[in-house]
């Protein structure tokens, strides 16, 4: 028996009184059964972050649900997204020469450990082509140099638009994305091999060893124009 689909609503906006009550009441009035809620406020920035997940009927009008949420949140100064658990997001993985992060993602997608479809891999070297294409995943080699960076990123963005990519994951991609790229593509996740905010930038293991650190790990965070300083998603 297939599990019932869920709706997942993400919101980031200015913190205002009554927003939690407004969102949860909306779901109740739509006949939804809340499964998970997660709210966070940043008093210094007056910022509200929320994630709500609830059961929906398979035949619910999803477009109408989205329009109703748009109307509900129109007065909030922020952004929001509605997703559904039975619709896989399309992911592009950016890599260079090292394969361990990339292979972990490809295997996780293949085993359905990750609720996402890796639609393509982009690399600035051709080293990983065989291992990627052996799994049936399209591989795109786009060389990047200081002189060709702007043109390479234009090709990247065209490719992401054409393939309807929802999320970009940087898996040991040894290039720094430009502000123009990150402005065009907000959903970019980087995998950095240290516990950020410690040891940002290149060679974090070397930095940690030099400081006598005994335990090292990895951080998944959103990429921003400030190198390795984006919001942290997960650490292990």
C-alpha positions, 0 to 999 in steps of 0.5 A, a space after each residue: 500500500 502506497 503511503 498517503 502523500 503529504 504537502 510540505 510548506 516552507 516559509 521565511 518572512 518577517 516575524 509577526 504575531 499570529 503567524 503560527 495560528 494562521 498557518 495551522 488553522 489554514 491546514 485544519 480548515 482544509 482538512 489536513 492532518 499535521 504530521 510535523 511542524 518546525 518553527 524558528 524565530 531570529 529576534 535580531 533580524 525579526 525573521 520567522 522560519 517555518 516548515 509544516 508537513 501534513 497529510 493530503 487526500 490523493 485527489 486534492 486540487 494541488 494548484 488550488 491549494 497553492 493559490 490559497 496559500 499564496 492568498 494567505 501569505 500575501 501580507 507577509 513580507 517574505 517567500 514561501 514554497 509548497 512541495 509534495 512528497 510524491 513529487 521528486 525534485 530534480 537535482 543537478 550535482 556539480 563536481 570536479 575530480 574527486 568522486 566520494 561525495 558524488 558517488 554517495 549521492 548517486 547511490 542514495 538516489 539509486 537506493 531511494 534513500 534520497 527523495 530526489 532524482 539526480 537529473 544530471 552531473 556537471 563537472 569542470 573536468 572530464 575525469 568522472 564521466 565514465 563512473 557517472 554515465 555507467 549509472 545512466 546519469 547524463 554527464 556534462 563537461 564544462 571547463 572553467 578557467 578564470 577567462 571563461 568563467 562567465 561563459 561557463 556559468 552562462 552554459 550552466 544556467 541554460 542547462 539548469 533551465 532546460 532540464 528544469 532543475 530544482 536544486 543544485 548540489 556542489 559535491 567537491 566542486 572546486 570552483 567558487 560560484 559567482 554572485 550572478 550565478 547565485 542570484 539566478 539560482 537560490 537553491 544551491 547546497 554545498 558540502 564542505 568537509 569541516 564543521 562550519 563555521 570553523 575552517 572555511 575555504 580551502 584545505 579545511 582538514 589541513 587547517 583543522 590538523 594545524 590547530 590540533 582538532 581531534 574530531 572533523 566532519 562535514 557540513 551541508 549548507 546553502 551557498 551564498 556570496 560569502 564563502 562557506 557562510 551560508 545557512 547550515 542545513 546538516 552536520 555529521 
